[in-house]
């Protein structure tokens, strides 16, 4: 089983557009919820196809080769892309990615409600 690292303190949404389908990924702390349809306020939007995801699941492709070939496009900051990889337990991500994100997130000032 995989658990989203609690020290990331995530509270954000991602949107995946797969062919004609749209899925919203909402992360609150250690809880990931998938919902059919658009996200209200995604920090990242990923565009891809079911064919690419089939190849990815079979180990034939990865996000990097998908991006280089144009089979995957990402709208949003690199930091959100990195957080999404951790939150969704992306295999093959950089070994130090979690520690880099954690250090970067801890250094950000927090607002009145405690959120970044």
N, C-alpha and C positions, 0 to 999 in steps of 0.2 A: 504494500500500500504506500501511497505517496501523500505527504502532507505539505501544503504550502508553508514555507518557513514563516513563523509568526513574527520574527524580528523584522520582516520586510514592511509590516504594517500597511499592506495594500488596501486601497479603497478606490477602485477604478474600474472602468469598463473598456472592453475591446470589442471590435466588430469584425467578423469574418464574413466575406462575401464569396461564396462558393458557387460558381456558375450563376444561376438565377436565384439561389437561396441565400438568406442572410441569417446569421446567428449572432446573438449578443452574449458575450462572456462577461459576467459581473463578478468581481472579486471583492469580498469584504473580509479582511483579515485572512483567515484560513479557509474561507468558504468560497467555492467556485460554483456559480449557477449559470447554466446554459439556457437561453430562451430563444425560441424561433422569432425572428424579426430584428428590426434595427435597434441599436443601442441609443439611449437618449443623449449621451455625452461621451462618446468613445475617445480615449486618448490615443488609440491606434486603430486603423482600419486595414485589414489584410484582404487582398484580392487573390483568388486562386481558382482552381478547377477540381472537380472530383477525380479526374484522371491524374492530376498531380498528387492529390492526397492518397490515391491508391498506390502510386509509385513510391511515395514517401513511406507509407505503412509497410510496404514490401521491402523497404531498405534500398530501393533502387535510386532514390533521390533524397536530398535534404534541403532545408530552407535556403542554404547558400547557393546550391546549384539551381534551385528554382528561381531565386532572385536574379542570378546571372543570366539565365535563359529567358527571363520575362514571364515565366509561368507563375511567379509569385511577385506581387508588388505590395509595398507597405507604405501607408500614409501615416506619418506620426514621427515623433522624435526617437532617436536611437535608444534612449534610456527606457522608453515605454516598450520597445521591441525586446530589450534585454529582460525587463521585468516580466513580460508575457512569457518568455522562454522559461524562466524560473517557475512562474505560477502554473504553467501547463506541463512542467516536468519534461521539457524538450530534451531528448537524448542527443548527445553530441555537442551540447553547448560548451563554451569555454569552462574549464575546470575551476577557474577563480571567479567566475561570473557572480555567484552569490555573494562572495566576500566583497567584490568591487561595488555591487549595488548596495549592500548593507552599509558600507562605509560612506558612500555618496549620500544615501538617504538620511543617515544620522547627522550629517553635516548641514542639512537644509534647515532653515528656520521654520518653526511651526506657527500656525495662526492661532487665533483665540480659542477655537474649538479643538485644538490639538492636532488637527490635520495639516498636512503640508500644503 
